[in-house]
């Protein structure tokens, strides 16, 4: 046991002496969280809205005022013709526009209702659909309140019009950080555990120190386990760091069980360590270890885990591929626990899959790990 | 044969069709410096790996420090020291860290390790450098340090794989003085080298050509047998028949 602790101490020394790498390990998650949380955002903001109307009406003015007051839109002004509106959109002056037809005010209080069209620049389809959604929500909110205010108490609305009420569940403010936080956790933990462990084991092979260690009485399995302990500790620190940033800086609350959240993350950390160990037993150089971890495990985390692109909208073969990505299940589980806050029995499937994968990777790594050099 | 610390009979190692070590038989006596010579690719490293438990022999048998190389490699590992040319010590750890690490790995008690480290630093006149990162030391010092660390647990045998590679002649002489000091304390040294002048420092030498041991005796006896004045000339005569290069 003493031999083992001498070895664990050495691994900690390696990491703490390498200040730069340590700084990257701790700093990178912080930077990513802040970047994704504030700068890189799929939320729409600062959308410039134009207006074309045949006749002015107080309701239109008040509506535009309300749109301008929302945090997503800025009202630029009214244009004299639809052609001018079109021109402004081409110039990039406005991103969206509302067009009110003839006799808007007149038909407003008639059965059948009035008509307004929303025009958006759909060069970026994601943004366009969000803009339409936000705008229509503001418009319908405004007119519903307006109508209710106009009506005498006790009377029914004049028309039996159906007003859709949009509710954004679990993420009412449509913050993109709700989506990114689980993704970043999946990415960072994989990076630290798989990449760093495998590189550090392979480095010993490359410099020849592995040979010296294998001649010593340290059991090979202990060499590997000793390597994992510091990265496990760092991962836990990073995990806590991410959670603190998420809760206090991004203001994304952990809706579900904190205990299960941590436990699932631990299983995922162990899974990633297993991947790192397997990679290190298969390759001989640090560069190849980095490439394999990067290309096979980290890039897919970005592409196929549902972090950036929804898996449901991928072609079917890619959807199958996504099922094989460990991070996909972890991110799913974290989303359920952290954002949706569902009881843990709804996450059983994800937890079982992650645990299964962890066991599989570890068994494969132990089988591949060689006691002797040839 | 009680005074033999290494005994090997008909040891063979094949990789597929290639016979790296071909039926070698020899023994090393307690307290001697045994030079294990051969050109690159002659099979020295493979033979040494079998003796240190890193590689499993295809056939033949052998004992190191009284333990069987096939079945008791874990016991062998506790009783030998090992130093390779390729890797000396961890460059990103200090002199003291490295010493403590290897003392710990070999199960030297903390108090005993502290004492030995102090002695070693004193003897190598490195006491002032105890907190220096090893990568900042000159190559010659690194090698001396690596050797001292490899015998920090006082093993019966120390295996030195090309220990003086890339070191200037003055540093090499100093290094051999360290080996002699260790041997005086009762440690047996098993040294591979391709510097023929170093072979003269050994009590006995063996010469490997194409996986076989072609000559084995003391340097002076071998010189007499071949009628030449230096070990290098013997090596030239033997190596002429070699088929393998690199």
Interface residues (C-beta under 8 A of the other chain):
Chain A: X2 X3 X5 X6 X7 X9 X10 X13 X14 X17 X18 X207 X208 X209 X211 X212 X213 X214 X215 X216 X217 X218 X372 X373 X374
Chain B: X15 X49 X52 X53 X54 X55 X56 X74 X77 X78 X80 X82 X83 X84 X86 X87 X90 X92 X93 X97 X100 X101 X102 X103 X104 X105 X106 X107 X133 X159
